[in-house]
Amino acid sequence: MADAVSDEKVKQESKRIIAEKQLVGAANNTKWNKLISEVREFPEKPCYRTKVVNGYISGWENEWYYHLPFPLLCVEWIDIELSESILSLVKGIGFEFEVTGSIIRIWGYLPKCYKGFGEEYT
């Protein structure tokens, strides 16, 4: 699931950028798959946005099937609407994360990128 990709070029370009930026992995496919699988079972899906390693930041949405930036190898961070369920899930999985206001940010890579951190979802 987390490594799903329709175009191998996307994966190779992501790996190139990761190496160029000297990013270090903070998440893996096992963790991403656990998060996605659990959230898909929630009766109400939380809103999220992502920043991928090429710098693109998505808009906020709550579609957890087709709009995620696959492969998740390219996710620098994901912000998710905060709830007790999400916080418990993220802690249980063992992600590197921080909470601000009504958002939880999960890092896919280190060093941590704080761009837009603390912005409320809209």
Rosetta blueprint (number, residue, H / E / L):
1 M L
2 A L
3 D L
4 A L
5 V L
6 S L
7 D L
8 E H
9 K H
10 V H
11 K H
12 Q H
13 E H
14 S H
15 K H
16 R H
17 I H
18 I H
19 A H
20 E H
21 K H
22 Q L
23 L L
24 V E
25 G E
26 A L
27 A L
28 N L
29 N H
30 T H
31 K H
32 W H
33 N H
34 K H
35 L H
36 I H
37 S H
38 E H
39 V H
40 R H
41 E H
42 F L
43 P L
44 E L
45 K L
46 P L
47 C L
48 Y E
49 R E
50 T E
51 K E
52 V E
53 V L
54 N L
55 G L
56 Y L
57 I E
58 S L
59 G L
60 W L
61 E E
62 N L
63 E L
64 W L
65 Y L
66 Y L
67 H L
68 L L
69 P L
70 F L
71 P L
72 L H
73 L H
74 C H
75 V E
76 E E
77 W E
78 I E
79 D E
80 I E
81 E E
82 L L
83 S L
84 E H
85 S H
86 I H
87 L H
88 S H
89 L H
90 V H
91 K H
92 G H
93 I H
94 G L
95 F L
96 E L
97 F E
98 E E
99 V E
100 T E
101 G L
102 S L
103 I E
104 I E
105 R E
106 I E
107 W E
108 G L
109 Y E
110 L E
111 P L
112 K L
113 C L
114 Y L
115 K L
116 G L
117 F L
118 G L
119 E L
120 E L
121 Y L
122 T L
